[in-house]
Amino acid sequence: MNDDRLPPVAPEVTATLVENLSPRLRKRLDAAVTKLGARPTHRDADTVTIDVDDETELRLYAPSGVVATTDAITCGCLLAPACVHRAAAACAAPAAQAPPELADQPSAAAPEPASVTDPASVTDPASASGPAFVTGPDLAPDPDPAPDSASPPEVASPDQRAAAEALWAAGAAVLEAGVDGAGAVAQSALLRAAHTARLRQLPRAAGAALSVVTLLRAARAGDPSYRTADLVTALAELLGTAHRVRTASGPELAAVRGRARRPYSPDGSLRLYGLFTEPVVTDSGHGGVRTWVAGSDGRLFTVGDVAPGGVGRALGVADRAVRLGDSALTHRELGRAGLAVSGAMVSPDGRLGAGKGVKAVTAGGAAWTEPPLAALWETPPSEQATRALRSVSRYADPDGGGSDLLFLDVEILGALRESGGSCLLARCEGGGRVRLTVADDDPALAHRDNMMLLAAAPGTRLRIIGRLVPAPHPRLTLLACSHPSGAGTIDLGLDRLRRADLPDPNAPVHPAPPHGGSGAHSPLYLLERRVEQTVPAGRAALGMLGDVTAETRRIRRAGLPTAAGLLTALCASAARRDRDLFGRLLPADTDGFAVHWLAAARYTAAVAESLCSAAWQPAQEGVR
């Protein structure tokens, strides 16, 4: 049984079922989840049935696509409803969360780091990531000065502080145990904290907790798409947001709390021109598409349709009519056509609303080489990257708007092997080189096959649209490109290229570089490595790594004394175990270790973003 065949389960349902188990059954829960995962399932309308054994069936009822109550999970065994099977099924299923077209995206709130060209110049977290994280117990930045008014700035309510403390405790417990020890019981604590946070109007922190649970399950299930770096990011977001709820005030508190649904505001009449359509498939089981359009002034907007359903729904929705006014265009068609909209409603991140007062009619589109779309490719790549980095920054304001897309003219050089696989290497106008990667490896989508065909056609010149990937070298996920023949465009996740579409393979081309080296390796990776090593095995494993003097000396020689100090403090905190007067070991200081780990994670992310910005500058473009 694959958990993507089970309906999503509300976090409070899973938490309640696990909490109601006896201590003896809790110890058996992880084994039960694994055993249940190997059993066959079948769906009948809104009910999914799992064959626990030859005589026992377990049913999950999801009338709205989500299992919303504990009574919706029933088991036919003799111990039901107090059996372990119901809780195991809830733990095996995806955690329900709002679809990305509705939900506020969780991220730790802080200003983006300043761009630097010399990593050695970033020696303090305050200069790299806005509010400083220190290695002591007090992580709070100095609050902004209060405006001249009679009333003090708003602070979190006692209930919100309590919810944030529960989130912090659950996140710190995951760091203490690591992936190997963060089983179903630890995950249920996160789910309970997430549910409480959402009830206390903290959707941003709640979303961060659900992301951690989803990644923990992927890691423990051996999902090939799982990356430790993703879990590092999610944990840093969870802990950072939970901490700042307790310390923020005024406008900062509003940003940290987030919004469950982003508000829409009137934007009058818009003349829109289609750019492309991309499939959207999430780990939570949602699927759909997002169509990108541009206004006559160059602003970017999206029209989305995302709901529970996975990749199958994404492929089907692409040919459904967009839900905007009276337009009969499908998403695919809108990506190459146009709309005239009156009474437009737009969210801060550019999503177009479909309210009753919105009217839209089909209009002519524009080629990528024609105004107003052609202007998107005229902005220098370095400026586009700076703007996109503000959007994808882990500490970006979720209501700050902006897009993470880049518009480039490139020449394909060929495939390039990397440590994690391969990518497509291309040369931008001006000589800089950029690595292009697959947006989604799902074989049902066209991304991978299209990239393989393009890699076999070096010398092909394309106009492309990609999404910035923060890295110490120019890197994008490739989303759309002009047709190699020059006629039309290709949505690389939905349309499939053919060999006949590509230029003559015998045509002369510029050779690709013989290797994928990226120049000198910043010693910052020594700190990044320790931050990542904590996540799989927990605090104790990091504490057994021994002396890090040689590593800190190397980091200091590179001009990063703050990184060296953070590494020393992190490893010392991991190894520290105090004893009582009788020589007995006291419980580990999980909160203190979480503080040190979060400081290191935040610092490395800030420097990495600065290195990414520097990599796109004209003087440093290219793979060396």
Residue pairs with C-beta under 8 A, 6 or more apart in sequence:
1 36
1 37
1 38
1 39
1 40
1 41
1 50
1 92
2 37
3 37
3 92
3 93
3 94
3 217
3 221
4 94
4 285
4 310
5 41
5 43
5 48
6 41
6 48
6 50
6 60
6 89
6 92
6 93
6 94
7 48
7 60
7 62
7 65
7 66
7 67
7 93
7 285
7 308
8 62
8 65
8 66
8 67
8 93
8 94
8 95
8 96
8 97
8 284
8 285
8 308
9 60
9 66
9 67
9 73
9 90
9 93
9 94
9 95
9 96
10 66
10 67
10 68
10 69
10 96
10 195
11 95
11 96
11 97
11 191
11 192
11 194
11 195
11 210
11 213
12 191
12 192
12 195
13 67
13 68
13 69
13 70
13 72
13 73
13 90
14 87
14 90
14 91
14 93
14 95
14 187
14 188
14 191
15 188
15 189
15 191
15 192
15 195
16 70
17 70
17 73
17 86
17 87
17 90
18 26
18 29
18 87
18 90
18 91
18 184
18 185
18 188
19 188
19 192
20 82
20 87
21 29
21 82
21 84
21 87
22 82
25 83
25 84
25 87
26 185
28 84
29 84
29 87
29 88
29 91
29 183
29 184
29 185
30 183
30 184
32 84
32 85
32 87
32 88
33 88
33 91
33 92
33 184
35 88
36 50
36 52
36 58
36 85
36 88
36 89
36 92
37 92
37 221
39 50
39 51
39 52
40 50
40 51
41 48
41 49
41 50
41 51
42 48
42 49
43 49
46 61
46 62
46 63
47 59
47 60
47 61
47 62
48 59
48 60
48 62
49 57
49 58
49 59
49 60
50 57
50 58
50 59
50 60
50 89
51 57
51 58
52 58
52 75
52 76
52 77
52 85
55 76
56 75
56 76
56 77
56 85
57 75
57 76
58 73
58 74
58 75
58 76
58 85
58 86
58 89
59 73
59 74
59 75
60 67
60 72
60 73
60 89
60 93
61 67
61 72
61 73
61 74
62 68
62 72
65 307
65 308
66 96
66 308
67 73
67 90
67 93
67 96
70 86
73 86
73 89
73 90
74 80
74 81
74 86
75 81
75 83
75 85
75 86
75 89
77 83
77 85
80 86
87 184
88 184
91 184
91 187
91 188
91 217
94 214
94 283
94 284
94 285
95 191
95 210
95 213
95 214
95 284
96 284
97 103
97 207
97 210
97 284
98 207
98 260
98 261
99 282
99 284
99 286
99 288
99 306
99 307
99 308
100 280
100 282
100 286
100 304
100 306
101 280
101 288
101 290
101 304
101 305
101 306
101 351
102 260
102 261
103 203
103 207
103 260
103 261
104 203
104 204
104 207
104 258
104 259
104 260
104 261
104 262
104 398
105 207
105 398
106 204
106 205
106 206
106 207
106 208
106 211
106 237
106 238
106 241
106 258
107 204
107 208
107 237
107 241
107 393
107 394
107 395
107 396
107 398
108 236
108 237
108 240
108 241
108 244
108 394
108 395
108 602
109 204
109 240
109 241
109 244
109 248
109 252
109 255
109 256
109 395
109 397
109 398
110 129
110 130
110 131
110 240
110 395
110 602
111 129
111 130
111 131
111 395
112 130
112 389
112 390
112 393
112 395
112 396
112 609
113 122
113 127
113 128
113 129
113 130
113 393
113 395
113 606
113 607
113 609
113 610
114 127
114 128
114 610
115 386
115 389
115 610
115 613
115 614
116 122
116 610
116 611
116 613
116 614
117 614
117 617
117 619
117 620
118 559
118 614
119 522
119 524
119 558
119 559
119 560
119 607
119 610
119 611
119 614
120 558
120 559
120 560
121 559
122 128
122 560
122 606
122 607
122 610
123 559
123 560
123 561
123 562
123 563
124 132
124 562
125 132
125 133
125 134
125 562
125 599
125 602
125 603
125 606
126 132
128 603
128 606
128 607
128 610
129 395
129 602
129 603
129 605
129 606
130 141
130 395
131 141
131 142
132 141
133 139
133 598
133 599
133 602
133 603
134 599
135 565
135 566
135 569
135 595
135 596
135 599
136 595
137 591
137 592
137 595
139 243
139 247
139 595
139 598
139 599
140 243
140 244
140 247
141 247
143 153
143 247
143 248
143 249
143 250
143 252
144 249
144 250
144 251
144 252
146 152
146 153
146 250
147 153
147 250
152 249
153 249
153 250
153 253
154 249
154 250
154 253
154 254
155 248
155 249
155 253
156 164
156 245
156 246
156 248
156 253
156 257
157 200
159 200
160 200
160 201
160 202
160 245
160 257
161 245
161 246
162 200
163 193
163 196
163 197
163 199
163 200
163 202
163 205
163 245
164 197
164 202
164 205
164 242
164 243
164 245
164 246
165 242
165 246
166 192
166 193
166 196
166 197
167 190
167 193
167 194
167 197
167 205
167 208
167 209
167 238
167 241
167 242
168 239
168 242
168 243
168 591
168 594
169 189
169 193
169 591
170 186
170 189
170 190
170 192
170 193
170 209
171 190
171 209
171 212
171 235
171 238
171 239
171 242
171 594
172 239
172 590
172 591
172 593
172 594
173 182
173 186
173 189
173 590
174 182
174 186
174 190
174 212
174 216
174 235
175 235
175 534
175 535
175 538
175 539
175 590
175 593
175 594
175 597
176 538
176 539
176 588
176 590
176 593
177 186
177 538
178 534
178 535
178 536
178 537
178 538
178 539
178 541
179 216
179 219
179 220
179 231
179 535
179 536
179 537
180 536
180 537
180 538
181 538
182 216
182 220
183 220
186 216
187 213
187 216
187 217
190 209
190 210
190 212
190 213
191 209
191 210
191 213
193 209
194 205
194 206
194 207
194 209
194 210
194 213
195 206
197 203
197 205
197 206
197 209
198 206
198 260
201 257
202 245
202 257
202 258
203 257
203 258
203 259
203 260
204 241
204 256
204 257
204 258
204 259
204 398
205 238
205 241
205 242
205 245
205 256
205 257
205 258
207 258
208 234
208 237
208 238
208 241
208 242
209 238
210 284
211 234
211 237
211 238
212 231
212 234
212 235
212 238
214 283
214 284
215 226
215 230
215 231
215 234
215 283
216 231
218 225
218 226
218 283
219 226
219 228
219 231
219 536
225 441
228 532
228 535
228 536
229 532
231 535
232 531
232 532
232 535
232 601
233 394
233 605
235 535
235 601
236 394
236 598
236 601
236 602
236 605
237 394
239 594
239 597
239 598
240 598
240 602
241 256
243 598
244 252
244 256
245 253
245 256
245 257
248 255
248 256
255 397
255 398
255 399
258 398
259 398
259 399
262 347
262 348
262 349
262 351
262 398
262 399
263 347
263 348
264 345
264 346
264 347
264 351
264 353
264 355
265 345
265 346
265 347
266 343
266 344
266 345
267 344
267 345
267 346
268 342
268 343
268 344
269 340
269 341
269 342
269 343
269 344
270 295
270 301
270 339
270 340
270 341
270 344
271 295
271 296
271 338
271 339
271 340
271 341
271 363
272 293
272 294
272 295
272 301
272 338
272 339
272 340
272 341
272 363
273 293
273 294
273 295
273 296
273 338
273 365
273 366
273 372
273 373
274 291
274 292
274 293
274 333
274 334
274 335
274 336
274 337
274 338
274 339
274 365
275 292
275 293
275 294
275 300
275 335
275 368
275 373
275 465
275 480
276 291
276 292
276 335
276 465
276 479
276 480
276 489
276 491
277 289
277 290
277 291
277 292
277 318
277 331
277 332
277 334
277 335
277 491
277 494
278 289
278 290
278 291
278 292
278 439
278 479
278 480
278 491
278 493
278 494
279 287
279 288
279 289
279 311
279 314
279 315
279 318
279 440
279 445
279 493
279 494
280 286
280 287
280 288
280 289
280 290
280 304
280 306
280 314
281 287
281 310
281 311
281 314
281 440
281 442
281 445
282 306
285 308
285 309
285 310
286 306
286 307
286 308
286 309
286 310
287 306
287 307
287 308
287 309
287 310
287 311
287 312
287 313
287 314
287 317
288 304
288 305
288 306
288 307
288 309
288 313
288 314
288 317
289 304
289 305
289 306
289 314
289 317
289 318
289 331
289 494
290 302
290 303
290 304
290 306
291 302
291 303
291 304
291 322
291 331
291 334
291 335
292 300
292 301
292 302
292 335
292 405
292 465
293 300
293 301
293 302
293 303
293 334
293 335
293 338
293 339
293 352
294 300
294 301
294 372
294 373
294 376
295 301
295 372
296 372
297 372
298 372
298 375
298 376
299 350
300 350
300 403
300 405
301 346
301 350
301 351
301 352
302 349
302 350
302 351
302 352
303 322
303 323
303 324
303 331
303 334
303 351
303 352
304 351
305 317
305 320
305 322
305 323
305 331
307 313
311 442
311 444
311 445
312 444
314 445
315 444
315 445
315 494
317 331
318 330
318 331
318 332
318 494
319 330
319 331
319 332
320 330
320 331
321 327
321 328
321 329
321 330
322 329
322 330
322 331
322 334
323 354
324 339
324 341
324 352
324 354
324 358
324 360
325 339
325 341
325 354
325 358
325 359
325 360
325 361
326 359
326 360
326 361
327 334
327 339
327 360
327 361
327 362
328 362
329 337
329 339
329 362
332 491
332 494
335 489
335 491
336 365
336 488
336 489
337 362
337 363
337 364
337 365
338 362
338 363
338 364
338 365
338 366
339 360
339 361
339 362
339 363
340 360
340 361
340 363
341 352
341 358
341 359
341 360
342 358
342 359
342 360
343 355
343 357
343 358
343 359
344 352
344 353
344 358
345 352
345 353
345 355
345 357
345 358
346 352
346 353
347 353
348 399
348 400
348 401
349 398
349 399
349 401
349 402
350 401
350 403
352 358
366 372
366 373
367 373
368 374
368 377
368 463
368 482
368 489
369 463
376 407
377 407
377 408
377 409
377 463
379 407
380 618
381 406
381 408
381 428
381 430
381 432
381 434
381 474
381 616
381 621
382 616
382 617
382 618
382 621
384 406
384 407
384 408
385 406
385 468
385 474
385 612
385 613
385 616
386 613
386 616
387 402
387 403
388 402
388 403
388 404
388 405
388 406
388 467
388 468
389 468
389 470
389 609
389 612
389 613
390 396
390 400
390 402
391 400
391 402
391 403
391 404
391 468
392 404
392 468
392 470
393 609
394 605
394 609
395 605
395 606
396 402
404 467
404 468
405 465
405 466
405 467
405 468
405 479
406 465
406 466
406 467
406 468
406 476
407 463
407 464
407 465
408 426
408 428
408 429
408 434
408 463
408 464
408 466
408 476
409 428
409 429
409 461
409 462
409 463
409 464
410 426
410 427
410 428
410 429
410 434
410 436
410 461
410 462
410 463
410 464
411 426
411 427
411 459
411 460
411 461
411 462
411 510
412 424
412 425
412 426
412 454
412 455
412 457
412 458
412 459
412 460
412 461
412 462
413 425
413 426
413 427
413 433
413 458
413 509
413 510
413 511
413 512
413 513
414 424
414 425
414 455
414 458
414 512
415 422
415 423
415 424
415 425
415 455
415 512
416 422
416 423
416 424
416 425
416 435
416 512
416 513
416 516
416 623
417 516
418 435
418 516
422 455
423 435
423 436
423 437
423 475
424 435
424 436
424 437
424 451
424 454
424 455
424 478
425 433
425 434
425 435
425 436
425 512
425 513
425 516
425 623
426 433
426 434
426 435
426 436
426 462
426 464
427 433
427 434
427 510
428 434
428 474
428 621
430 618
430 621
431 621
431 622
432 474
432 616
432 618
432 621
432 622
433 474
433 621
433 622
433 623
434 466
434 474
434 475
434 476
435 471
435 473
435 474
435 475
435 476
435 623
436 451
436 464
436 466
436 475
436 476
436 477
436 478
437 469
437 475
437 476
437 477
437 478
438 447
438 448
438 451
438 477
438 478
439 447
439 467
439 477
439 478
439 479
439 492
439 493
440 447
440 493
441 447
441 448
445 493
445 494
446 492
446 493
446 494
446 495
446 496
446 497
447 478
447 492
447 493
449 496
449 497
450 490
450 492
450 495
450 496
450 497
451 478
451 492
453 497
453 498
453 499
453 501
453 502
454 460
454 462
454 481
454 497
454 502
456 502
456 505
457 484
457 502
457 503
457 505
458 509
458 510
458 511
458 512
459 503
459 507
459 508
459 509
459 510
460 484
460 502
460 503
462 481
462 482
462 484
463 481
463 482
464 476
464 478
464 480
464 481
464 482
465 479
465 480
465 481
466 476
466 477
466 478
466 479
467 476
467 477
467 479
468 475
468 476
468 612
469 475
469 476
469 477
470 608
470 609
470 612
471 612
471 615
472 518
472 522
472 608
472 611
472 612
472 615
473 518
473 615
473 623
474 615
474 616
474 621
474 622
478 492
479 491
479 492
479 493
480 489
480 490
480 491
480 492
481 489
481 490
481 492
482 488
482 489
482 490
483 489
483 490
483 501
484 497
484 501
484 502
484 503
485 501
490 497
513 623
516 623
517 623
517 624
518 623
518 624
519 624
522 558
522 611
523 551
523 554
523 555
523 557
523 558
523 560
523 563
524 555
524 558
524 560
524 563
524 604
524 607
524 608
526 551
526 554
526 555
526 563
526 567
527 555
527 563
527 566
527 567
527 570
527 600
527 603
527 604
528 604
528 608
530 542
530 545
530 548
530 567
530 570
530 571
530 600
531 570
531 597
531 600
531 601
531 604
533 541
533 542
533 545
534 541
534 542
534 574
534 597
539 574
539 588
539 590
539 593
540 574
540 588
542 570
542 571
542 574
542 575
543 571
543 574
543 575
543 576
544 575
545 571
545 574
548 567
548 568
548 571
551 567
552 564
552 565
552 567
552 568
553 564
555 561
555 563
555 564
555 567
556 564
560 607
562 603
563 603
563 604
563 607
566 596
566 599
566 600
566 603
567 600
569 596
569 599
570 596
570 597
570 599
570 600
573 589
573 592
573 593
573 596
573 597
574 593
576 589
577 585
577 586
577 588
578 585
578 586
578 589
579 585
579 586
580 586
614 620
615 621
